[in-house]
Amino acid sequence: MRSETIKLLKNLIDSTSSELNIHDYTGMTGLLSNDYRDFLNQYNGGEGNIGENTYLHLWNFEDIEELNDDYGSAEFLTDIILIGSDGGDAAYGINSKGKYIEVPFIGMDDDEVNVIAGDFDGFIEYLNNKQ
């Protein structure tokens, strides 16, 4: 994770959070990209503003699988795991190729998936620049 990304996340991350070791975890969260696993290992999610216009809630590792079940993401999306939201109608996730996506909660469907970044740094940069 680039230092610029960490600066953008300053309102999101809890500096007191303990490190996890999730790299060997299997199950649905096996779809998580390595760069996102690194973020979760260090910060385990977060919630707050990114830039001036975007709110972001990145779910804690322990909640990811349950929230994906609650939203029925496996029923509506192919090879995508949701990792958080904008606190409103947009969900964020990672596809099986490690690309970061945005999809609406209402009308969630593969046809509505928008690939927004190729890695975690790009994902945070996209949100920071979102109008």
N, C-alpha and C positions, 0 to 999 in steps of 0.2 A: 504494500500500500504506500503510495507516494505521500510525502510530507504535506503537499497541497491538499490531498484528500483528508488527511487527519485534521488540518486546520478547518476545512469546511464542515467537518463532523463535530466540531468543538461543542456545539449546543446540544448534540445528540448523545454523545457517549458519556458514560459514568466512569470517571477516572478511578473509582474505587472498586469497579467490577473485578471479579476474580477470573482468572484464565480457565478455560475449559480445555478438554482434549477430545475433540469430536472427529478427528481425521479418520478414525477407524469405524465410525458409526455406519451402520447399514440401514436398510429400510428406505422409506420415502426420502429422507434427508440425504440419501446417497446421491441424489441428483444435484446437490449443492456443489457449485464450482469451488476449486481450491482457494481462489482469492477470497471468496465469501466465507469459506470455512476459517481462513486465517483471521478475518474480521471477527467472526463469532468467537473464535478461540480467545481473542484478546479482549473483546468488549461485550460479547453476548447481547447484541441488539442495541436499541436505543430509540429515543423519541424526541423530536424537536424540529426546529426550523433549519432548513438548508437554504442559504441565500435569503433574499428578501421576499420571495413569493411562494416558497414551497415548504410544506409541512411533511415530515416523513416519520413513519413509525416502522422500524425494522424489528420484527418479532424476535423474542428470545428463542434460543435454540430449543428449549424444552417445549415451547408452544407451537413451533412450526408445523409439525405433523398434525396435531389436534386442530389447529385453525384451518389447515388445508382440508381436513375431513369435514369440518363445520361448513366451509364454503363450497364443498363439493367440487373442488378444483379438478380432481382426477376424472370426474364424470364429464366435465365440460372442456378440459384442456388436455392436449396430448404431450406427454413428456415435459411438463412444466411443473415446478414447485413454486408456490407463492412464498414470499419472504417478508412481505409487509404491505403498507398502504400509505396513501396520502392523508388518511384520516377521513376521507370522503368516499367518492365513488371509484377511485382508481386503486388497483392492486398492482404490486410489483412482484416479479418473479424471475426465475432463472430457467432457461430451457436446457434440454439434454446436451446441447452444444456449448453450454457455458455462457450463452448470451443473456443479457438482462432485458426483460420485457415489461411492458405496461399493458394492462387489460382492464376493462371496466368490470366491477363486481356485478352490476346488473347487465344482463346480456352477455355474460362471460361465455366466450366461444373461441375456438381456434381462429376463426375469421376476424376476430376483433383484436388479436394479439399484435402489438407494435413492438418490434425489436428496437431498443433505445440505446444499447451500449454493448460493447464486446467484452468488457471487464468491469470490475467493481469501481475502479478509479473513474472510468468513463461514465458509469451509472451515476455516481455522485456529482460529477461535472455536469451531466445532462440536467439533473434536478436543480443544481445551483443556477443554471442558466435558463431554466424554464420560466416562461412568462405567465 
